């Protein structure tokens, strides 16, 4: 432990350095300074545990010195010395978190007692930090074990809902007769230098914050590159409005991903709650929902009703335009058609496949006419159209 004694009177400093039993206090080194400026220079070079400081000094006061020290982020404990029992001084000292406020002339016994109290505070805070770090480490490992158990259950590596629920519960998962909502989170537009572990940590923390009022527990799993699953444990009797609160939270997550992480997120969420035994089937349903998102749309994506869109592709019109070499115009109209079809919920893998099957012969037929006219043929780029 290192101590710095600061006082503008050399005899006071010398008296403290000579009179205090530093060995009994387990002090490794006792430094001295005759001004705040000299103290700052030393504090920047050495890690000082306890500062024993006069308040009234020419130039900069001891109170100002301690305020500066706190701005540096130091955890140094401070004991003030003063020859004046002024309440404003004592009040300011307390606001700065001083361990003690001693009136001069203070006995060596009182100074040593104050140093003991400061040392005890340092020790207690150090132990608290150690225990907090240990607790966080255990908590992280427990969460990782829970994630592994649940991931294997969803992928049907582990079977038997009852046994799996007991295993997950051993690692803190809320598995006792409750309902769950699941959300599949897919990174559609990866940001630069994306790190899966970092993103998993970020999604976990953001969802815990956003959904704390409407869920009992949030567990986010990493399933494969760009794909995560959030299992939301609900209260036994979810309050009214829980569904809307969850959906609002997921929409906020998507906006956060776009604004802060510079990546596009798709959150697939069903409107139904399931029990623990239904989680694997729910996960597969969300994967099917993801496969239906052929436009790779971002944001919250809920199950769509069967499309009743009457929108039809204008193949005859496009064939005529292609025969005239209007490839750019055809491309623009096709993009407009597909975008509108997607907005109406009619763009699926099946409809996209059917569109391709009809358009390909039309395009190949137009190519036969273009073979005689290379100038027209060069105006059309099939890859660009699609």
C-alpha positions in Angstrom: 0.0 0.0 0.0 1.3 3.5 -0.9 0.4 6.8 0.7 1.0 10.4 -0.3 1.1 13.2 2.3 0.4 16.7 0.9 0.8 19.9 2.9 2.4 23.2 2.1 4.2 23.3 5.5 7.4 21.1 5.3 7.5 20.7 9.1 3.9 19.2 9.1 4.9 16.8 6.3 8.1 15.8 8.1 6.3 15.3 11.4 3.7 12.9 9.8 6.3 11.0 7.9 8.4 10.5 11.1 5.7 10.1 13.6 3.3 7.6 12.0 4.1 3.9 12.4 4.0 3.0 8.7 5.2 -0.6 9.2 2.3 -1.4 11.5 -0.1 0.0 8.9 1.6 -2.2 6.2 2.5 0.8 4.2 5.0 0.0 1.5 6.0 3.6 0.7 5.0 7.0 2.1 5.5 9.9 -0.4 5.3 13.6 0.2 4.4 16.8 -1.8 4.4 20.4 -0.7 1.7 21.6 -3.3 -1.2 20.3 -5.4 0.9 20.7 -8.5 3.7 18.6 -7.1 1.1 16.0 -5.9 -0.5 15.8 -9.4 2.9 15.1 -10.9 3.5 12.3 -8.5 0.0 10.9 -8.8 0.4 10.6 -12.6 3.5 8.6 -12.1 2.6 6.4 -9.1 -0.5 4.4 -8.0 -1.3 5.9 -4.7 -3.8 4.1 -2.5 -4.4 6.7 0.2 -4.0 10.5 0.0 -3.5 12.4 3.3 -4.1 16.0 2.2 -4.2 19.5 3.7 -7.2 21.6 2.5 -5.8 25.1 2.7 -2.8 25.5 0.5 -1.5 28.4 -1.7 -2.6 28.1 -5.3 -4.8 25.0 -5.5 -6.6 23.6 -2.5 -6.7 20.0 -1.3 -10.4 19.9 -2.3 -9.6 20.8 -5.8 -6.8 18.3 -5.9 -9.2 15.5 -4.9 -11.8 16.6 -7.4 -9.1 16.4 -10.1 -8.0 13.0 -8.9 -11.6 11.6 -9.2 -11.9 12.9 -12.8 -8.8 10.8 -13.6 -10.8 7.7 -12.6 -8.6 6.9 -9.6 -9.9 4.9 -6.6 -7.5 6.6 -4.2 -9.0 7.0 -0.7 -8.7 10.5 0.7 -8.2 11.8 4.3 -8.4 15.6 4.7 -6.4 17.6 7.2 -7.4 21.2 8.2 -6.7 23.7 10.9 -10.3 25.2 10.6 -13.5 23.5 11.6 -15.5 25.1 8.8 -18.8 23.4 7.9 -18.5 24.2 4.2 -15.1 22.4 4.1 -16.5 19.4 5.9 -19.5 19.3 3.6 -17.4 19.5 0.5 -15.1 16.8 1.8 -18.1 14.4 2.4 -19.3 15.2 -1.2 -15.9 14.1 -2.5 -16.2 10.8 -0.6 -13.5 11.5 1.9 -12.8 8.7 4.4 -12.1 11.2 7.2 -11.8 14.8 8.1 -9.2 15.5 10.8 -8.6 18.8 12.6 -5.0 19.9 13.0 -3.1 19.4 15.1 -4.2 15.7 14.9 -2.5 13.1 17.0 -0.6 10.3 15.3 -3.0 7.8 16.8 -6.0 9.6 15.1 -4.1 9.7 11.8 -3.2 6.0 12.0 -6.9 5.1 12.9 -8.1 7.1 9.8 -5.5 5.3 7.6 -6.7 1.9 9.0 -10.3 2.8 8.1 -9.2 3.8 4.6 -7.2 0.6 4.2 -10.2 -1.5 5.3 -12.4 0.3 2.7 -9.9 -0.5 0.0 -9.8 -4.1 1.0 -13.5 -4.5 1.1 -13.9 -2.9 -2.3 -11.2 -5.1 -3.7 -12.9 -8.2 -2.4 -16.2 -7.0 -3.8 -14.7 -6.5 -7.2 -13.2 -10.0 -7.0 -16.5 -11.6 -6.0 -18.3 -9.6 -8.7 -15.9 -10.8 -11.3 -16.2 -14.4 -10.2 -20.0 -14.0 -10.1 -20.1 -12.7 -13.7 -17.8 -15.5 -14.8 -20.0 -18.1 -13.2 -23.1 -16.4 -14.7 -21.6 -16.4 -18.2 -20.6 -20.1 -18.0 -24.0 -21.0 -16.7 -25.7 -19.2 -19.6 -23.4 -20.9 -22.1 -24.3 -24.4 -20.7 -28.0 -23.4 -20.8 -27.5 -22.3 -24.4 -25.8 -25.6 -25.4 -28.6 -27.7 -23.8 -31.4 -25.8 -25.5 -29.6 -25.7 -28.9 -29.2 -29.4 -28.9 -32.8 -29.8 -28.0 -34.0 -27.6 -30.8 -31.8 -29.4 -33.3 -33.1 -32.7 -31.9 -29.7 -33.9 -30.7 -31.1 -34.2 -27.2 -34.5 -35.9 -27.0 -37.1 -36.2 -24.2 -38.6 -32.8 -23.2 -38.9 -33.7 -19.5 -35.2 -34.6 -19.2 -34.0 -31.7 -21.3 -36.2 -29.3 -19.3 -34.6 -30.6 -16.0 -31.1 -30.2 -17.5 -31.8 -26.7 -18.7 -33.3 -25.8 -15.4 -30.1 -26.9 -13.7 -28.4 -24.0 -15.6 -31.0 -21.4 -14.7 -33.6 -21.9 -17.4 -37.2 -21.1 -16.4 -38.7 -24.4 -17.5 -41.5 -24.9 -14.9 -44.9 -25.2 -16.7 -44.9 -21.9 -18.5 -45.4 -20.5 -22.0 -42.7 -19.3 -24.4 -42.5 -17.1 -27.4 -39.7 -17.7 -29.9 -38.1 -15.3 -32.3 -35.7 -16.2 -35.1 -33.2 -13.4 -35.7 -31.4 -13.5 -39.0 -28.6 -11.1 -40.1 -29.6 -10.2 -43.7 -27.0 -7.4 -44.2 -23.8 -8.2 -42.2 -21.9 -5.2 -40.8 -18.1 -4.9 -41.2 -16.0 -7.2 -39.1 -19.0 -9.0 -37.6 -18.1 -11.3 -34.7 -20.7 -13.9 -33.8 -19.9 -13.9 -30.1 -20.1 -10.1 -29.9 -23.4 -10.1 -31.7 -24.8 -12.8 -29.5 -23.8 -10.8 -26.4 -25.3 -7.6 -27.9 -28.6 -9.2 -28.9 -28.9 -10.9 -25.4 -28.3 -7.6 -23.6 -30.5 -5.5 -25.8 -33.5 -7.9 -25.7 -33.2 -8.2 -21.9 -33.4 -4.5 -21.6 -36.2 -4.0 -24.1 -38.4 -7.0 -22.9 -37.8 -6.9 -19.1 -41.4 -5.6 -18.5 -43.1 -8.3 -20.5 -40.9 -11.4 -20.1 -39.5 -13.4 -17.2 -36.3 -14.5 -18.9 -34.6 -14.1 -22.3 -32.2 -16.7 -23.7 -30.6 -16.0 -27.0 -28.9 -18.9 -28.9 -26.4 -18.9 -31.7 -27.5 -21.6 -34.2 -25.3 -21.0 -37.2 -23.7 -18.2 -39.0 -26.1 -15.2 -39.2 -28.9 -17.0 -37.4 -29.9 -16.7 -33.8 -33.0 -17.7 -31.8 -34.4 -15.9 -28.8 -36.5 -18.0 -26.4 -38.7 -15.7 -24.3 -40.1 -17.2 -21.1 -43.4 -15.5 -20.1 -45.1 -15.1 -16.8 -47.6 -17.9 -15.9 -50.4 -15.4 -16.5 -49.0 -12.9 -19.0 -50.6 -9.4 -18.6 -52.7 -8.0 -21.3 -50.7 -6.3 -24.0 -47.7 -8.7 -23.7 -47.8 -9.7 -27.4 -47.8 -6.1 -28.5 -44.9 -5.2 -26.1 -42.8 -8.1 -27.5 -43.4 -7.1 -31.0 -42.6 -3.5 -30.3 -39.4 -4.6 -28.6 -38.4 -6.7 -31.6 -39.0 -3.7 -33.9 -36.8 -1.6 -31.7 -34.1 -4.3 -31.9 -34.2 -4.2 -35.7 -33.9 -0.4 -35.7 -31.0 -0.6 -33.3 -29.3 -3.1 -35.5 -29.6 -0.8 -38.5 -28.6 2.4 -36.7 -25.9 1.2 -34.2 -24.6 -2.0 -35.7 -25.0 -1.1 -39.4 -26.6 -4.4 -40.3 -30.0 -5.5 -41.4 -31.9 -7.8 -39.1 -35.0 -9.9 -39.8 -37.0 -11.0 -36.7 -39.4 -13.8 -37.4 -42.0 -14.2 -34.7 -45.2 -16.3 -34.5 -48.2 -15.0 -32.6 -48.7 -18.2 -30.6 -47.2 -19.2 -27.3 -45.9 -22.8 -26.9 -44.9 -25.1 -24.1 -41.4 -26.5 -23.6 -42.2 -29.7 -25.6 -43.3 -27.6 -28.6 -40.1 -25.5 -28.9 -38.4 -27.7 -31.6 -41.6 -27.6 -33.8 -41.8 -23.8 -33.3 -38.2 -23.4 -34.3 -38.8 -25.4 -37.5 -41.9 -23.3 -38.2 -39.8 -20.1 -37.9 -37.2 -21.5 -40.2 -39.9 -22.2 -42.8 -41.0 -18.6 -42.3 -37.5 -17.4 -43.0 -37.3 -19.4 -46.2 -40.5 -17.7 -47.4 -38.7 -14.3 -47.2 -37.2 -14.5 -50.7 -36.9 -10.7 -50.8 -34.7 -10.8 -47.7 -36.8 -8.1 -46.1 -35.6 -6.7 -42.8 -37.6 -5.8 -39.7 -40.2 -7.7 -37.7 -41.8 -10.3 -39.9 -45.0 -12.0 -38.7 -46.8 -14.9 -40.4 -48.6 -13.8 -43.5 -52.1 -14.8 -44.4 -52.7 -16.6 -47.7 -52.2 -14.0 -50.4 -55.2 -13.0 -52.4 -53.2 -10.7 -54.7 -54.7 -10.4 -58.2 -51.5 -9.0 -59.6 -50.3 -10.8 -62.7 -47.1 -10.6 -64.6 -47.4 -9.0 -68.1 -45.4 -11.5 -70.1 -46.9 -10.7 -73.6 -46.1 -7.0 -73.0 -42.6 -7.7 -71.9 -42.0 -10.0 -74.8 -42.9 -7.2 -77.2 -40.6 -4.8 -75.4 -37.7 -7.2 -75.5 -38.2 -7.7 -79.2 -37.7 -4.0 -79.5 -34.5 -4.1 -77.4 -36.1 -2.3 -74.4 -34.2 -4.4 -71.8 -33.8 -1.6 -69.3 -37.5 -0.8 -69.4 -38.4 -4.5 -68.9 -36.0 -4.8 -66.0 -37.6 -1.7 -64.3 -41.2 -3.1 -64.8 -40.2 -6.6 -63.5 -38.6 -5.0 -60.3 -41.7 -2.9 -59.8 -44.0 -6.0 -60.2 -42.0 -8.1 -57.8 -41.8 -5.4 -55.2 -45.5 -4.9 -55.3 -46.1 -8.6 -55.1 -43.9 -8.8 -52.0 -45.8 -6.0 -50.3 -49.1 -7.8 -50.9 -47.6 -11.0 -49.4 -47.6 -12.9 -52.7 -43.9 -13.2 -53.2 -42.9 -16.8 -52.1 -40.4 -19.3 -53.4 -43.2 -20.9 -55.3 -44.4 -17.8 -57.1 -40.8 -16.7 -57.8 -40.1 -20.2 -59.3 -43.2 -20.0 -61.5 -42.2 -16.5 -62.6 -38.8 -17.7 -63.6 -40.2 -20.7 -65.4 -42.5 -18.5 -67.6 -40.0 -15.7 -68.2 -37.0 -17.9 -69.2 -38.7 -19.2 -72.5 -39.9 -15.7 -73.3 -36.3 -14.4 -72.9 -34.8 -17.2 -74.9 -37.3 -16.6 -77.7 -36.3 -13.0 -77.8 -32.7 -14.0 -78.1 -33.3 -15.8 -81.3 -34.4 -12.6 -83.0 -31.4 -10.7 -81.5 -28.9 -13.1 -83.0 -29.4 -11.4 -86.3 -28.9 -8.0 -84.9 -25.9 -7.8 -82.4 -26.6 -4.1 -81.8 -30.0 -4.9 -80.3 -28.8 -8.0 -78.5 -26.1 -6.1 -76.8 -28.6 -3.8 -75.2 -30.2 -6.6 -73.1 -28.5 -8.2 -70.1 -30.4 -11.1 -68.7 -28.6 -11.2 -65.4 -29.3 -7.5 -64.9 -33.0 -8.0 -65.7 -33.3 -10.7 -63.0 
